[in-house]
Amino acid sequence: AGSLVATSVSAGEMGVSGGWSWSYDSADSDEVGNPMSMGNSVTFTGSGETDQGWTATYKMELDHGYSGYDDQSLTLDMGDSGKLVFSGASVTPGGIHMVNDIVPAADTPVYSMTDSAVAYGIARGAGATSNVGYTLTFGDVTVSAEMMKGAGTDRTFGVKYTGVEGLTLVAGQGDINPGYVAGETQETTFGASYSTAGATIAYQITDIDYPGASAADEDSTHMGASFAINDDLSVSYATQTTD
């Protein structure tokens, strides 16, 4: 067993922000239950400078309906040496999450409009609790990796290239639960987007292969376009096919 203490923050500040909402939703007259609901969250953010001149930031969100906290993360920004993020809960700090969906959406992506809570056809990467991620940018290339201890050690990678004006190329790969006796889940994704004069078009393919000859494997093609009419209005159209 071993431990590593990287640094300590010598001075810091704490800020608080929050939001509240009230909504009334009713689709059919024969539905039961109260159509009124309230949402709220309060986020605490603390930051300071380490002895090495790096910036350390801590975030914690308190959300109604959760005991304790909802999101929690610690970020160490080392400037040219990259950014290290540890997720205490509900934060995906890097790896394949950086590149898993580049198709533009004025509101919500296609997969969020289905009845399922699962984002089918999207590489989901490692879990968002006790996850550590590292991201580094050099020139026109950004690389990111994440890992989380599970059944074995989940690990995913992502790379983004922006060396041509308006063009973004991405690729990602992940191995999830490599310690399972039946085998690991493998994820791959590739995509490209191009932006000019307020318009963005993108195309992305994703494969998720579960252990063995699983009927749960996912092969997805996702494409779409968006256009910013002005600073206050954007429209988009997208289509996604997942087998």
C-alpha positions in Angstrom: 0.0 0.0 0.0 1.2 3.5 -0.7 0.1 7.1 -0.8 1.1 10.2 -2.6 0.6 13.8 -1.3 1.1 16.1 -4.2 0.9 19.6 -2.7 -1.0 21.8 -0.3 -2.9 25.1 -0.9 -1.5 28.0 1.0 -4.4 30.4 0.5 -7.9 30.1 -0.9 -11.3 31.7 -1.4 -14.8 30.2 -1.2 -17.7 31.3 -3.3 -21.3 30.2 -3.4 -23.8 30.2 -6.3 -27.2 28.7 -6.7 -30.4 28.4 -8.8 -34.0 27.6 -8.2 -36.9 26.7 -10.5 -40.6 25.9 -10.4 -42.4 23.9 -13.1 -45.8 22.6 -14.1 -45.8 19.6 -16.4 -48.9 17.7 -17.5 -49.1 15.7 -20.7 -52.5 14.0 -20.5 -55.7 14.6 -18.4 -55.7 11.0 -17.1 -52.3 11.2 -15.5 -52.0 10.9 -11.8 -49.7 12.7 -9.4 -48.9 16.4 -8.7 -47.7 18.1 -11.9 -45.9 20.8 -9.9 -42.3 20.5 -8.9 -39.3 22.5 -7.7 -35.7 22.2 -8.5 -32.8 23.8 -6.7 -29.1 23.5 -6.2 -26.3 25.4 -4.4 -22.7 25.1 -5.5 -19.7 25.9 -3.3 -16.4 26.7 -5.1 -13.1 27.1 -3.4 -9.8 27.9 -5.1 -6.3 28.8 -4.2 -2.7 28.7 -5.3 -0.3 25.9 -4.4 3.4 26.3 -3.4 4.3 25.5 -7.0 2.1 28.3 -8.4 -0.6 25.9 -9.6 -4.3 26.6 -9.1 -6.3 24.2 -7.0 -10.1 24.3 -7.2 -12.7 22.4 -5.2 -16.4 22.2 -6.2 -19.3 20.7 -4.3 -23.0 20.9 -5.3 -25.9 20.5 -2.8 -29.0 19.3 -4.6 -32.5 18.8 -3.3 -33.3 15.0 -3.2 -29.7 13.9 -2.4 -28.3 13.2 1.0 -25.2 15.3 1.5 -23.8 16.4 -1.9 -24.6 15.7 -5.6 -21.4 16.6 -7.5 -17.9 16.9 -6.0 -14.5 17.4 -7.6 -11.0 18.6 -7.0 -9.0 20.2 -9.9 -5.3 20.9 -10.0 -4.4 23.2 -13.0 -0.7 23.0 -13.6 -0.6 25.3 -16.6 1.5 24.0 -19.4 1.9 20.7 -17.5 -1.8 19.9 -17.9 -4.8 19.6 -15.7 -5.5 16.9 -13.1 -9.1 16.3 -11.9 -10.3 13.9 -9.2 -14.1 13.2 -9.1 -15.6 12.5 -5.7 -19.0 12.0 -7.3 -20.9 12.7 -10.5 -18.0 14.3 -12.5 -16.4 12.8 -15.6 -12.9 14.4 -15.7 -11.6 13.4 -19.0 -10.6 10.5 -21.2 -13.2 9.4 -23.7 -15.7 11.7 -22.1 -13.8 14.6 -23.8 -14.7 13.3 -27.3 -17.7 11.1 -26.9 -20.3 13.5 -28.4 -19.3 16.4 -30.7 -22.5 16.6 -32.7 -24.1 20.1 -32.1 -27.5 20.5 -30.5 -29.3 23.8 -29.9 -31.1 22.2 -27.0 -30.6 18.6 -26.1 -28.9 15.7 -28.1 -31.0 13.1 -29.8 -30.4 10.3 -27.3 -31.7 12.3 -24.4 -35.2 12.4 -26.0 -35.7 8.6 -25.6 -37.5 6.9 -22.8 -34.3 5.4 -21.5 -32.0 7.0 -19.0 -29.1 5.3 -20.8 -27.3 7.3 -23.5 -27.3 4.5 -26.1 -24.8 4.9 -28.9 -22.6 7.2 -26.8 -19.3 6.0 -25.3 -19.9 6.2 -21.5 -16.4 5.6 -20.3 -15.5 5.0 -16.7 -17.8 5.8 -13.8 -18.0 9.3 -12.3 -17.1 8.4 -8.7 -13.5 8.1 -7.5 -12.4 8.8 -11.0 -9.1 10.6 -11.8 -8.4 12.3 -15.1 -5.5 14.1 -16.7 -5.7 16.4 -19.8 -2.8 18.0 -21.6 -2.7 20.4 -24.6 0.3 20.9 -26.8 -0.1 23.0 -29.9 -3.2 21.9 -31.8 -3.6 18.6 -30.0 -5.3 17.8 -26.7 -5.0 14.4 -25.1 -6.9 13.1 -22.1 -6.9 10.0 -20.0 -9.0 8.7 -17.1 -9.0 5.7 -14.8 -11.2 4.3 -12.1 -10.8 1.3 -9.9 -13.6 -1.2 -10.5 -13.5 -4.8 -11.8 -9.9 -4.2 -12.7 -9.0 -0.7 -13.6 -11.2 1.1 -16.0 -9.2 3.3 -18.4 -10.1 5.4 -21.4 -8.3 7.8 -23.7 -9.3 10.7 -25.9 -7.5 12.9 -28.5 -8.7 16.1 -30.2 -7.0 17.9 -33.2 -7.9 21.5 -34.1 -5.0 22.4 -36.4 -7.2 23.4 -39.4 -9.3 26.5 -38.9 -12.9 25.5 -38.2 -12.2 21.7 -38.3 -12.1 19.4 -35.2 -11.1 15.7 -35.4 -11.6 13.4 -32.4 -10.9 9.8 -31.5 -11.4 7.9 -28.3 -10.9 4.3 -26.9 -11.8 2.7 -23.6 -11.6 -0.6 -21.7 -14.2 -0.9 -19.0 -14.2 -3.6 -16.2 -11.2 -5.4 -17.6 -11.2 -7.6 -14.5 -14.5 -9.3 -15.3 -14.1 -13.1 -15.8 -16.3 -12.9 -18.9 -14.2 -10.1 -20.4 -14.1 -6.4 -20.7 -16.3 -3.9 -22.4 -14.5 -2.0 -25.2 -15.5 1.4 -26.6 -14.3 3.3 -29.6 -15.4 6.5 -31.2 -14.3 8.7 -34.1 -15.8 12.0 -35.2 -15.3 15.2 -37.2 -16.9 18.6 -37.1 -16.6 21.8 -39.1 -17.7 25.3 -38.2 -18.0 28.4 -40.3 -20.0 31.6 -40.3 -22.2 30.5 -37.3 -22.9 27.0 -38.7 -21.5 23.7 -37.4 -21.9 20.3 -38.9 -20.6 17.0 -37.4 -20.5 13.3 -37.9 -19.5 10.7 -35.4 -19.5 6.9 -35.2 -19.3 4.9 -32.0 -18.9 1.1 -31.2 -19.5 -0.4 -27.8 -18.6 -4.1 -27.6 -19.7 -6.1 -24.5 -18.0 -9.4 -23.5 -18.7 -12.4 -25.7 -21.3 -12.4 -28.5 -23.5 -10.0 -26.6 -26.8 -8.8 -28.0 -26.2 -5.6 -26.0 -23.4 -4.4 -28.3 -24.1 -0.9 -29.7 -23.1 0.5 -33.2 -24.1 4.1 -33.6 -24.0 6.7 -36.4 -24.7 10.3 -35.2 -24.8 13.4 -37.4 -26.2 16.9 -37.2 -25.9 20.6 -37.9 -26.6 23.8 -36.0 -26.8 27.4 -37.0 -26.6 30.5 -34.8 -29.1 33.0 -36.2 -28.0 35.6 -33.7 -26.7 35.8 -30.2 -30.0 34.8 -28.7 -31.3 32.1 -31.1 -29.8 28.9 -32.5 -31.5 26.1 -34.4 -30.2 22.5 -35.0 -31.2 19.3 -36.6 -29.7 15.9 -35.8 -30.2 12.2 -36.4 -28.8 9.2 -34.6 -29.1 5.5 -35.5 -28.1 2.9 -32.9 -28.2 -0.8 -33.5 
